[in-house]
Amino acid sequence: MNRITSGIAAFGLLFTLVLGGCSPVRIKCVVLEGELSTIAVVSSSDPRFDEPGVAGAEIVVRQTGRAGDVIIRKTNERGRATIPLAGTGALSRPLSVEASAEGYIPARIAQMPTPTPGQGLLILIEPIGAIEP
C-alpha cells in the first residue's frame, strides 16, 4: 500500500508540474506616443505603464518556431493590451513585434527575446508629421 500511495503522489506532482509548464505566458503591453517608434522590454513596474496610452493601436506578435502562430491584439482605451503565448517553452522562443495606429509611424522589431515574468513590452509610436522641418 505504501508503494501505491507514493506512486500516486509522485504521479500527481509530475502531472501538476507538466500542467504548470503548459500554462500560457501573458505579456503586459503599453503603447505610448513617443518621439520615435520603438519597442523595448522593460520591468512591468516601469512607471510608464501608468501613463495614458494610445487607444486602438494594433499589436501583432509572431513567435519563431511556432508555424503560423500570429497573435493580434488592440489596445484598450488606456493603451494597454495583454499578449497570451501558449505552450511549453514559450519563454525560450524569440518574438517579432509590430505595432501601429492611425496617424502614427509603426514600430517594428524583427527579433527580440520573449519578456520573462516581471517584464512587459513598452511600445512607443511617433505621430506622423511630428518632426519639425
N, C-alpha and C positions, 0 to 999 in steps of 0.2 A: 504493500500500500504506500509506503514512503516513496518508493521509486516512481510510482504513478503520480503522486501529488507533486513531486519535484519536477517530473517531466511536464506536467500541465502548467506549473508555474513558469518554467523555462520557456515553454511554447508561448504562453501569454505575454511574457516580457518581449520575446522576439517579435511577436505579432504587433505589439504596441510600437516597438522601435521602427518596424517596417512601415506601418501606417504613418507614423510621425515623419518619416523620411519622404513620404509621398505628399505631405500636406503642401498646399501652394505657398509660394513666396509672394508677398504683396509689397509692391514698391510704391511708396508715397511720392507724389509728384506735385510740383507747383510751377505754373507758368507765369512769369512776371515780365512786364515791359522793361527793356534794358537799352543800353547804348549800343549793344551789338547782339547778334543772335548766337547763342552758345548753349551747351548742355554740360552740366557738371554733376558729379556725385558729391554730396555733402552730408553732414550729420543731420539726422531727422529732427534734432533740436535746434538747427540753424534758425535764427530769428527771422530770416526771410520767409519762412513758411507761415508766419503770422501776417505778412504784408498782403494788401489786396492784390489779386492777380488778374489775369486776362481770362474772362469768361468765354466759353465756347471754343477754346483752342483745341485742335485735334492733335493727339499724341499717337504715333504709330511706332510699335516696338516689334522688332524681329529678333528671335533668339537663334543663334547659329546652332547647327546640329539638330534642329527640330524642323523637319521638312514641312514647309508650308505654314508653320505657326506664325501668325501675324495677329497682334493684339492692337485694337484701335479703341481709344477712349477719348471722350470730350471732357474738357474741364467744366466744373460746376460754376456757379455764379461768383465764387471766391477764387477761381483759377486753380482749383485743386482736382486731382484725379488719382485713382489707385490702379496700378497695373498688376494683374494677377499672372504669375508664371507657375504653371503646374508641372508636376513630375519630379522624380528624384534627380538630383544633380542640377537643379535649376540655377543654383548659385555658381556652378562651375562653367557655365556656357556664356560667352560674351554676347552682348546685345548690339543692335544698331537701333538708333532712336531718331525720329524726325518729329518736329512739332511745327504747326502752322496755324495761323489765324488770319482772317480777312483784315487787310490793312497793315500787315506785319511781314518782315522778311523771315522766311522759315529758318529754323535751327536744325542742323543735321550733324550726326556723328556716325561714322561708318562702323566703328567697333569700339566698344568700351566694356569694362568688367561689369558684371551684374552687381548692383548695390547689395551689400550684406544687411542683415537685420541691424537696425540702428542707423541706417543711411537712407537717403532718398535722392530723387533727381530734382535739381534746380535747373529750370529751363528759362532762359532769357530770350525774348524775341524783340527785335528792333522795329519800331514803327517805320513804315515806308515814308520816305521824304524827311526823315529826322536829321539827316546830315546837312549841315549848313554849307551853302556854296562858297 
